[in-house]
Amino acid sequence: MARQRVKFTFPPDLIQEPIIWRLGRHFDLVTNIRRADVTEDRGWVILELEGELEEIERGIRWVQEQGVRVDPVPGDIVEG
């Protein structure tokens, strides 16, 4: 199991899409929201993703393909 913290920044057209829910469901990840700021026209969230490292990496690539900006958060990977 691994944990990785990331920041997602959503474009306006994706604010209301259930991307975080889909990420957890499709890649078998636990998605713990640590901080968030979401309005009608913008949004960002800091998440701690937990699961198999390979699935975390696949999930992040999928989120980026959806149009979400993904930035690492320092101290982001913990394996154990």
C-alpha positions as CSV (number, residue, x, y, z in Angstrom):
1,M,0.0,0.0,0.0
2,A,1.1,3.5,-0.7
3,R,-0.1,7.0,0.0
4,Q,0.4,10.1,-2.2
5,R,-0.8,13.7,-1.7
6,V,-1.7,15.7,-4.8
7,K,-3.5,18.9,-5.6
8,F,-6.2,18.8,-8.3
9,T,-7.2,22.0,-10.0
10,F,-10.4,21.7,-11.9
11,P,-11.3,23.8,-15.0
12,P,-14.8,25.4,-14.9
13,D,-16.4,22.7,-17.1
14,L,-15.4,19.9,-14.7
15,I,-16.4,21.4,-11.4
16,Q,-19.6,19.4,-11.1
17,E,-18.2,16.2,-12.5
18,P,-17.7,13.3,-9.9
19,I,-14.1,12.8,-10.9
20,I,-12.8,12.1,-7.4
21,W,-15.5,9.5,-6.8
22,R,-14.7,7.9,-10.2
23,L,-11.0,7.9,-9.4
24,G,-11.6,6.0,-6.2
25,R,-14.1,3.6,-7.7
26,H,-12.2,2.7,-11.0
27,F,-8.8,2.4,-9.5
28,D,-9.7,1.0,-6.1
29,L,-8.2,4.0,-4.2
30,V,-9.1,5.6,-1.0
31,T,-9.5,9.4,-1.6
32,N,-9.1,11.5,1.5
33,I,-9.8,15.1,0.9
34,R,-7.5,17.2,3.1
35,R,-8.4,20.7,1.9
36,A,-10.7,22.1,-0.8
37,D,-12.0,25.3,-2.3
38,V,-14.8,24.9,-4.8
39,T,-17.1,27.5,-6.3
40,E,-19.3,27.5,-9.4
41,D,-16.4,28.6,-11.7
42,R,-13.3,27.2,-10.1
43,G,-12.1,24.6,-7.7
44,W,-9.1,22.9,-6.2
45,V,-8.6,20.0,-3.8
46,I,-5.7,18.5,-1.9
47,L,-6.2,14.8,-1.7
48,E,-4.3,11.9,-0.1
49,L,-4.6,8.9,-2.3
50,E,-4.2,5.5,-0.8
51,G,-3.8,2.2,-2.6
52,E,-1.4,0.2,-4.7
53,L,1.3,2.6,-6.1
54,E,0.7,1.4,-9.7
55,E,-3.0,2.1,-9.4
56,I,-2.3,5.6,-7.9
57,E,-0.1,6.4,-10.9
58,R,-2.7,5.0,-13.4
59,G,-5.4,7.0,-11.6
60,I,-3.4,10.3,-11.8
61,R,-2.8,9.8,-15.5
62,W,-6.6,9.2,-16.0
63,V,-7.4,12.4,-14.0
64,Q,-5.0,14.4,-16.2
65,E,-6.6,12.9,-19.3
66,Q,-9.9,14.3,-18.1
67,G,-8.5,17.8,-18.1
68,V,-7.6,18.3,-14.4
69,R,-4.3,19.8,-13.5
70,V,-2.4,17.6,-11.0
71,D,0.4,18.9,-8.9
72,P,2.5,17.0,-6.3
73,V,2.4,18.1,-2.7
74,P,5.8,17.9,-0.9
75,G,6.4,14.7,1.0
76,D,3.9,13.0,-1.2
77,I,4.7,9.3,-1.3
78,V,4.7,7.0,1.7
79,E,5.0,3.3,1.2
80,G,4.5,0.6,3.8
